[in-house]
Amino acid sequence: MIQAIKEHLDNLEGLYLAEQSLIENRAGRSKTYTLNEVKCDLGLAD
């Protein structure tokens, strides 16, 4: 039972972090990159 509670808390933490990232992104305080942008930046583009 303790393990299930720990897993649930981990899931809640992940949800919280994802929600905070979304808020930051929508507010314009962070930027997302496409896979192609990352590949080009790393010199891995086809």
Backbone as CSV, one residue per row, in Angstrom:
resi,resn,N_x,N_y,N_z,CA_x,CA_y,CA_z,C_x,C_y,C_z
1,MET,0.818,-1.190,0.000,0.000,0.000,0.000,0.866,1.260,0.000
2,ILE,1.953,1.247,0.739,2.849,2.402,0.774,3.428,2.660,-0.615
3,GLN,3.776,1.598,-1.335,4.316,1.750,-2.685,3.298,2.423,-3.601
4,ALA,2.036,2.056,-3.490,0.982,2.660,-4.313,0.841,4.148,-4.010
5,ILE,0.962,4.518,-2.753,0.883,5.928,-2.365,2.065,6.693,-2.942
6,LYS,3.262,6.112,-2.869,4.454,6.760,-3.433,4.304,6.952,-4.936
7,GLU,3.790,5.947,-5.627,3.588,6.061,-7.074,2.571,7.149,-7.389
8,HIS,1.521,7.215,-6.599,0.506,8.245,-6.808,1.114,9.635,-6.603
9,LEU,1.922,9.797,-5.568,2.576,11.083,-5.325,3.525,11.436,-6.465
10,ASP,4.242,10.456,-6.994,5.116,10.694,-8.145,4.300,11.161,-9.347
11,ASN,3.150,10.528,-9.556,2.280,10.928,-10.664,1.777,12.353,-10.476
12,LEU,1.402,12.701,-9.251,0.941,14.057,-8.971,2.053,15.072,-9.204
13,GLU,3.265,14.718,-8.819,4.399,15.618,-9.031,4.633,15.832,-10.521
14,GLY,4.569,14.761,-11.295,4.735,14.879,-12.741,3.660,15.752,-13.360
15,LEU,2.437,15.586,-12.910,1.331,16.403,-13.400,1.552,17.868,-13.058
16,TYR,1.975,18.131,-11.835,2.241,19.502,-11.406,3.331,20.140,-12.266
17,LEU,4.414,19.417,-12.499,5.517,19.960,-13.299,5.087,20.216,-14.739
18,ALA,4.301,19.312,-15.296,3.806,19.502,-16.661,2.890,20.717,-16.732
19,GLU,2.048,20.870,-15.731,1.132,22.006,-15.684,1.903,23.322,-15.587
20,GLN,2.948,23.346,-14.765,3.766,24.550,-14.631,4.479,24.879,-15.939
21,SER,4.955,23.866,-16.642,5.603,24.079,-17.937,4.620,24.674,-18.934
22,LEU,3.406,24.173,-18.939,2.378,24.688,-19.840,2.062,26.143,-19.523
23,ILE,1.951,26.470,-18.257,1.684,27.849,-17.844,2.816,28.766,-18.298
24,GLU,4.061,28.343,-18.089,5.220,29.143,-18.511,5.223,29.340,-20.024
25,ASN,4.910,28.292,-20.760,4.901,28.367,-22.216,3.808,29.306,-22.704
26,ARG,2.620,29.171,-22.180,1.500,30.023,-22.603,1.724,31.481,-22.243
27,ALA,2.467,31.736,-21.182,2.756,33.108,-20.766,3.917,33.703,-21.558
28,GLY,4.539,32.895,-22.410,5.649,33.382,-23.219,6.970,33.418,-22.479
29,ARG,7.051,32.753,-21.353,8.286,32.749,-20.569,9.186,31.561,-20.886
30,SER,8.740,30.705,-21.787,9.574,29.589,-22.232,9.273,29.326,-23.698
31,LYS,10.130,28.597,-24.349,9.975,28.334,-25.778,10.041,26.837,-26.017
32,THR,9.266,26.406,-26.985,9.344,25.013,-27.405,10.049,24.955,-28.750
33,TYR,10.618,23.816,-29.062,11.342,23.622,-30.305,10.809,22.382,-31.003
34,THR,10.744,22.455,-32.326,10.338,21.277,-33.080,11.511,20.306,-33.142
35,LEU,11.202,19.073,-33.466,12.257,18.075,-33.612,13.234,18.499,-34.702
36,ASN,12.729,19.054,-35.787,13.610,19.495,-36.875,14.540,20.624,-36.430
37,GLU,14.044,21.548,-35.616,14.895,22.622,-35.098,16.027,22.053,-34.247
38,VAL,15.716,21.103,-33.412,16.730,20.490,-32.553,17.747,19.736,-33.401
39,LYS,17.277,18.986,-34.382,18.191,18.251,-35.267,19.137,19.203,-35.980
40,CYS,18.605,20.307,-36.489,19.452,21.281,-37.186,20.481,21.886,-36.235
41,ASP,20.044,22.256,-35.044,20.963,22.838,-34.058,22.084,21.873,-33.688
42,LEU,21.780,20.577,-33.694,22.774,19.566,-33.332,23.533,19.028,-34.541
43,GLY,23.205,19.542,-35.719,23.865,19.073,-36.931,23.439,17.677,-37.339
44,LEU,22.225,17.289,-36.991,21.738,15.947,-37.294,20.665,15.946,-38.378
45,ALA,20.434,17.096,-38.998,19.372,17.191,-40.009,19.693,16.312,-41.205
46,ASP,18.633,15.805,-41.801,18.797,14.936,-42.979,19.315,15.692,-44.172
